[in-house]
């Protein structure tokens, strides 16, 4: 999928001054120095257990017998009937096929 390139306008001197003033007035979140960037470490290196728990929590759970994607031609009325039952219609087709195959 092609993503459009987003263009940003240049800040005015007044906008830049307002941003810099806000940075200077926030003692709990100062602007990073070159030294800060040199000493920075990746999140996963600093908090490995937490990073792993985030990785595990993302996306679909890992299953032993993964489903395979195939191309299958079905009659339009069959597809419409399953879609009309709402979200999860593909899983319900899978269950119907398992039942028909006596699995």
C-alpha positions as CSV (number, residue, x, y, z in Angstrom):
1,X,0.0,0.0,0.0
2,X,1.4,3.4,-1.0
3,X,1.6,6.0,1.8
4,X,1.3,9.6,0.9
5,X,4.2,11.8,1.9
6,X,3.1,14.3,4.5
7,X,4.5,17.8,4.1
8,X,5.1,20.0,7.1
9,X,5.3,23.8,7.0
10,X,8.3,25.6,8.5
11,X,7.8,27.1,11.9
12,X,7.7,30.8,12.3
13,X,10.3,32.4,14.5
14,X,7.5,33.2,17.0
15,X,6.4,29.5,17.1
16,X,9.9,28.3,17.5
17,X,10.5,30.8,20.3
18,X,7.3,29.7,22.1
19,X,8.4,26.0,21.8
20,X,11.9,26.8,23.1
21,X,10.4,28.8,26.0
22,X,8.2,25.8,26.9
23,X,11.2,23.5,26.9
24,X,13.2,25.8,29.1
25,X,10.3,26.2,31.6
26,X,9.9,22.4,32.1
27,X,12.6,21.3,34.6
28,X,11.3,17.7,34.6
29,X,11.7,17.2,30.9
30,X,14.7,19.2,29.7
31,X,15.8,19.2,26.1
32,X,18.4,16.4,25.4
33,X,22.0,17.2,25.0
34,X,24.5,15.4,22.7
35,X,25.7,13.6,25.8
36,X,22.2,12.4,26.6
37,X,21.9,10.9,23.1
38,X,25.3,9.3,23.4
39,X,24.3,7.6,26.7
40,X,20.9,6.6,25.6
41,X,20.1,2.8,25.5
42,X,17.3,1.0,23.7
43,X,14.1,0.4,25.8
44,X,14.4,-3.4,25.3
45,X,18.0,-3.3,26.7
46,X,17.1,-1.3,29.8
47,X,13.8,-3.2,30.5
48,X,14.1,-6.6,28.8
49,X,11.3,-8.4,30.7
50,X,8.9,-5.5,30.2
51,X,9.8,-5.2,26.5
52,X,9.2,-9.0,26.1
53,X,5.8,-8.8,27.8
54,X,4.8,-6.0,25.4
55,X,6.0,-8.1,22.4
56,X,4.0,-11.1,23.6
57,X,0.9,-9.0,24.2
58,X,0.8,-7.6,20.7
59,X,-1.1,-9.2,17.9
60,X,-2.6,-12.6,17.8
61,X,-1.5,-15.2,20.3
62,X,1.0,-17.8,19.1
63,X,-0.7,-21.1,18.4
64,X,0.8,-24.5,17.8
65,X,-1.2,-25.3,14.7
66,X,-1.4,-22.1,12.7
67,X,-4.1,-21.6,10.2
68,X,-3.1,-21.4,6.5
69,X,-4.3,-18.8,4.1
70,X,-5.8,-20.2,0.9
71,X,-8.0,-19.0,-1.9
72,X,-11.4,-20.5,-1.9
73,X,-14.4,-19.8,-4.2
74,X,-17.8,-19.8,-2.5
75,X,-21.2,-18.9,-3.8
76,X,-22.1,-15.3,-3.1
77,X,-25.2,-16.2,-1.1
78,X,-23.1,-18.4,1.2
79,X,-20.7,-15.6,1.9
80,X,-23.5,-13.1,2.4
81,X,-25.2,-15.4,4.8
82,X,-22.1,-15.7,7.0
83,X,-21.2,-12.0,6.7
84,X,-24.8,-11.2,7.9
85,X,-24.0,-13.0,11.2
86,X,-21.5,-10.2,12.0
87,X,-17.8,-10.1,13.0
88,X,-16.0,-13.4,13.0
89,X,-17.9,-14.8,10.0
90,X,-14.7,-16.4,8.6
91,X,-14.2,-18.3,11.8
92,X,-17.8,-19.5,11.6
93,X,-17.2,-20.8,8.0
94,X,-14.1,-22.6,9.4
95,X,-16.3,-24.2,12.1
96,X,-18.9,-25.2,9.6
97,X,-16.3,-26.8,7.4
98,X,-14.8,-28.7,10.4
99,X,-18.2,-30.0,11.3
100,X,-18.9,-31.1,7.7
101,X,-15.5,-32.8,7.7
102,X,-16.3,-34.5,11.0
103,X,-13.2,-33.0,12.7
